[in-house]
Amino acid sequence: INGVVTLDENTTFAAPTNAEPGTTRIIRVVQGTTGGTIAFNAVYLFPGGTAPTASTGTGDKDTLYIYCETTSLFHVTHQLDFS
């Protein structure tokens, strides 16, 4: 379950539906020409409890790795600013 999203506005990642525990997802976040920020529903957990701040340059790429622990709990790690 992978995907790419281009940000041209502020975006919130909603709680996933039909989640399958034990699965992973990789989402590439690309900054569009007008860019945007990312926010997350409370079902997402982050190392140290802090969500990532999206890179801001046009064309910058961030990668989110999401592990589904339960149908309502997701662990997110990230690599930022591939530019």
C-alpha positions in Angstrom: 0.0 0.0 0.0 2.1 2.9 -1.3 1.3 6.3 -2.8 2.5 9.8 -3.7 0.8 13.0 -2.7 1.7 16.4 -4.0 1.1 19.3 -1.6 -0.3 22.5 -3.0 -2.2 23.2 0.2 -2.1 22.3 3.9 -3.1 18.6 4.3 -4.2 16.4 7.2 -3.7 12.7 7.1 -7.0 11.2 8.3 -7.4 7.9 10.2 -7.1 5.1 7.6 -10.0 2.9 6.9 -9.8 -0.9 6.4 -6.4 -1.1 8.1 -4.7 -4.4 8.4 -2.5 -4.9 11.4 1.1 -5.9 10.5 1.1 -4.1 7.1 3.2 -1.2 6.1 2.7 1.8 3.8 5.1 4.1 2.2 3.9 7.6 1.2 6.0 10.0 -0.7 5.1 13.7 0.0 6.2 16.1 -2.7 6.0 19.8 -2.4 4.1 21.4 -5.3 4.6 24.9 -6.6 2.5 26.5 -3.9 3.5 23.9 -1.2 1.7 23.0 2.0 2.1 21.6 5.5 1.1 18.2 6.8 -0.8 17.3 10.0 -1.9 13.9 11.3 -4.9 12.4 13.0 -4.3 11.3 16.6 -4.1 7.6 15.5 -0.5 8.2 14.2 2.4 7.9 16.6 5.9 9.3 16.0 9.4 8.7 17.5 9.7 10.9 20.5 6.1 11.9 20.1 6.8 14.6 17.5 5.3 14.6 14.1 7.6 15.6 11.2 7.5 19.0 9.6 7.3 18.8 5.8 10.1 20.1 3.7 9.2 23.4 2.1 11.0 23.9 -1.2 9.2 23.4 -4.5 9.9 19.8 -5.5 11.3 18.7 -2.1 10.3 15.1 -1.3 9.7 13.6 2.1 9.1 9.9 2.7 6.7 8.5 5.4 6.9 4.9 6.5 3.8 3.8 8.3 3.4 0.6 10.2 -0.1 -0.6 11.1 0.0 -2.0 14.7 -3.8 -2.2 15.2 -6.8 -1.0 13.1 -6.5 2.3 15.0 -2.8 2.7 15.8 -0.1 3.6 13.3 3.7 4.1 13.8 5.2 6.7 11.5 8.9 7.1 10.8 10.2 9.5 8.2 13.1 10.7 6.0 12.8 14.3 5.0 14.1 16.7 2.4 15.1 14.7 -0.6 15.9 17.6 -2.8 
